């Protein structure tokens, strides 16, 4: 079944709107006005549904082209407002700033850290990390030891806590938050996760972090 079945707008237009929204950090209302200036009337709620449906699909189709990531990871979490409450966006990049994985969570306890690191390991299963740099959050050492005990993470992996080494990720958090600001917060974890996926994927494409 086509992903675009029963859509009354052309596929190219739908993907263009999803790309513009996720790439340029604009509101759905602004994007609606931009399209209306081009002679196409699209309701902001329709644009929202498109992003929710197709941003994760774009990520899925880009995954085979992600390419190699360095074995030196930088892992950290930042705050995102969802439903009026602060939630945690876990993110991991390699030493060159190329995204490995991200995950939105309601807490930043050991369970959340474990789930995130396991997700990151699946994303780059062909080249596991040699070193993982985090902040001093106590959840990370416990999660790393659990993964090593389960044989999912090599025993030789070095865990480092260094704010200096994580500067590249801290700066990237700020750039991502500038994309998030026009949304004025998210209503649910599900919609937040789909939208953030779109933001992350378009930033990676823009930076040339995928193999052609």
C-alpha positions as CSV (number, residue, x, y, z in Angstrom):
1,X,0.0,0.0,0.0
2,X,1.3,3.4,-0.9
3,X,2.4,5.6,1.9
4,X,0.5,8.5,0.2
5,X,-2.7,6.7,-0.5
6,X,-5.8,9.0,-0.4
7,X,-3.6,12.1,-0.1
8,X,-5.2,14.8,-2.3
9,X,-1.9,16.8,-2.6
10,X,1.0,15.7,-4.8
11,X,3.6,13.6,-3.2
12,X,6.4,16.1,-4.1
13,X,4.4,18.9,-2.4
14,X,3.9,16.8,0.8
15,X,7.6,16.0,1.1
16,X,8.6,19.6,0.3
17,X,6.5,20.8,3.2
18,X,7.8,18.2,5.6
19,X,11.4,19.1,4.5
20,X,10.9,22.8,4.9
21,X,9.3,22.5,8.3
22,X,12.0,20.2,9.7
23,X,14.9,22.1,8.1
24,X,14.1,25.7,8.8
25,X,12.6,25.8,12.2
26,X,9.3,27.6,11.3
27,X,5.8,27.3,12.7
28,X,3.0,25.4,10.9
29,X,1.1,28.6,10.5
30,X,4.1,30.3,8.9
31,X,4.6,27.4,6.5
32,X,0.9,27.4,5.7
33,X,1.2,31.1,4.8
34,X,4.3,30.4,2.7
35,X,2.4,27.8,0.7
36,X,-0.6,30.1,0.3
37,X,1.6,32.7,-1.3
38,X,2.5,30.0,-3.9
39,X,-1.2,29.5,-4.6
40,X,-1.6,26.3,-2.5
41,X,-4.0,26.4,0.5
42,X,-2.9,23.9,3.2
43,X,-4.3,24.0,6.7
44,X,-1.6,24.0,9.5
45,X,-3.3,20.9,11.0
46,X,-2.7,19.1,7.7
47,X,1.0,20.1,7.8
48,X,1.2,18.8,11.3
49,X,-0.2,15.4,10.3
50,X,2.2,15.2,7.4
51,X,5.2,15.8,9.6
52,X,4.0,13.2,12.1
53,X,3.5,10.6,9.4
54,X,6.4,11.1,7.1
55,X,9.3,12.5,9.2
56,X,9.9,9.0,10.8
57,X,9.5,7.4,7.4
58,X,12.3,9.6,6.0
59,X,14.6,8.6,8.8
60,X,13.8,4.9,8.2
61,X,14.7,5.2,4.5
62,X,17.9,7.2,5.2
63,X,19.2,4.7,7.8
64,X,21.1,2.5,5.3
65,X,23.1,5.6,4.1
66,X,24.2,6.7,7.6
67,X,27.7,5.4,7.0
68,X,30.5,5.0,9.5
69,X,30.6,6.7,12.9
70,X,33.7,7.2,15.0
71,X,34.1,4.9,18.0
72,X,34.5,7.9,20.3
73,X,31.1,8.8,21.5
74,X,29.8,11.9,23.2
75,X,26.6,11.3,25.2
76,X,24.4,13.9,27.0
77,X,20.8,14.9,27.5
78,X,19.0,18.1,27.2
79,X,15.5,19.4,28.3
80,X,12.5,19.6,26.0
81,X,9.0,20.9,27.1
82,X,6.2,18.4,26.4
83,X,2.7,18.9,27.6
84,X,3.8,21.7,29.8
85,X,6.5,19.6,31.6
86,X,10.2,19.2,31.1
87,X,11.3,15.9,29.5
88,X,14.7,14.6,28.6
89,X,16.2,14.3,25.1
90,X,19.1,11.8,25.2
91,X,21.5,12.3,22.3
92,X,24.8,10.7,21.2
93,X,27.2,12.0,18.6
94,X,30.7,10.9,17.6
95,X,33.8,13.0,18.1
96,X,33.1,14.7,14.7
97,X,29.6,15.7,15.7
98,X,27.8,13.2,13.6
99,X,24.6,12.0,15.2
100,X,24.5,8.4,16.4
101,X,21.1,8.3,18.0
102,X,18.6,10.3,20.0
103,X,15.7,9.3,22.3
104,X,13.0,11.3,24.2
105,X,12.3,10.0,27.7
106,X,10.2,11.1,30.7
107,X,13.0,10.4,33.2
108,X,16.8,10.3,33.1
109,X,17.3,7.4,35.5
110,X,19.4,4.2,34.9
111,X,16.6,2.6,32.9
112,X,16.3,5.5,30.5
113,X,20.1,5.6,30.1
114,X,20.2,1.9,29.5
115,X,17.4,2.0,26.8
116,X,19.1,4.9,25.1
117,X,22.6,3.4,25.0
118,X,21.1,0.1,23.7
119,X,19.3,2.0,21.0
120,X,22.6,3.8,20.0
121,X,24.4,0.4,19.9
122,X,21.8,-1.0,17.5
123,X,22.1,2.1,15.3
124,X,25.9,1.4,14.8
125,X,26.0,-2.3,15.4
126,X,28.8,-2.9,12.9
127,X,31.2,-0.5,14.7
128,X,30.7,-0.4,18.5
129,X,32.3,2.4,20.5
130,X,35.7,2.3,22.0
131,X,35.0,5.2,24.4
132,X,31.9,6.8,25.8
133,X,32.1,10.3,27.2
134,X,29.2,11.5,29.5
135,X,28.5,14.0,32.2
136,X,28.6,13.0,35.8
137,X,25.1,11.6,35.8
138,X,25.2,8.4,38.0
139,X,22.8,6.6,35.6
140,X,25.4,6.2,32.9
141,X,28.0,4.0,34.7
142,X,25.3,1.7,35.9
143,X,23.8,1.4,32.4
144,X,27.2,0.8,30.9
145,X,28.0,-1.9,33.4
146,X,24.6,-3.6,32.7
147,X,25.2,-3.6,28.9
148,X,28.7,-5.0,29.4
149,X,27.3,-7.7,31.7
150,X,24.8,-8.6,29.1
151,X,27.5,-8.8,26.4
152,X,26.0,-6.0,24.4
153,X,28.9,-3.6,25.0
154,X,32.6,-4.7,24.9
155,X,34.4,-4.9,28.2
156,X,37.2,-2.7,26.8
157,X,35.0,0.3,26.3
158,X,36.3,3.3,28.2
159,X,33.8,5.4,30.1
160,X,34.9,9.0,30.6
161,X,33.3,12.0,32.3
162,X,34.5,15.2,30.7
163,X,32.6,18.4,30.2
164,X,35.3,19.7,27.9
165,X,35.0,16.7,25.5
166,X,31.2,17.1,25.5
167,X,31.4,20.7,24.4
168,X,30.6,19.7,20.8
169,X,27.4,18.1,21.9
170,X,26.4,21.0,24.2
171,X,26.8,23.4,21.3
172,X,24.7,21.0,19.1
173,X,21.9,21.0,21.8
174,X,21.7,24.8,21.4
175,X,21.4,24.6,17.7
176,X,18.6,22.0,17.9
177,X,16.7,24.1,20.5
178,X,16.7,27.0,18.1
179,X,14.8,24.7,15.7
180,X,12.4,23.7,18.5
181,X,11.6,27.2,19.7
182,X,9.0,28.1,17.0
183,X,7.0,25.0,18.0
184,X,6.2,26.6,21.4
185,X,6.5,23.2,23.0
186,X,5.0,19.8,22.2
187,X,1.7,18.4,23.4
188,X,2.5,14.7,23.7
189,X,5.6,12.5,23.8
190,X,4.5,10.7,20.6
191,X,4.2,13.9,18.5
192,X,7.4,15.4,20.1
193,X,9.4,12.3,19.2
194,X,8.2,12.3,15.6
195,X,8.9,16.0,15.1
196,X,12.3,15.8,16.8
197,X,13.2,12.9,14.5
198,X,12.5,15.2,11.5
199,X,14.6,18.0,12.9
200,X,17.5,15.6,13.5
201,X,17.4,13.9,10.1
202,X,17.3,17.2,8.2
203,X,20.2,18.6,10.2
204,X,22.2,15.5,9.4
205,X,21.4,15.7,5.7
206,X,22.2,19.4,5.6
207,X,25.6,18.7,7.2
208,X,26.4,15.9,4.7
209,X,26.4,13.2,7.4
210,X,25.0,10.6,5.1
211,X,26.7,8.6,2.3
212,X,25.3,9.5,-1.2
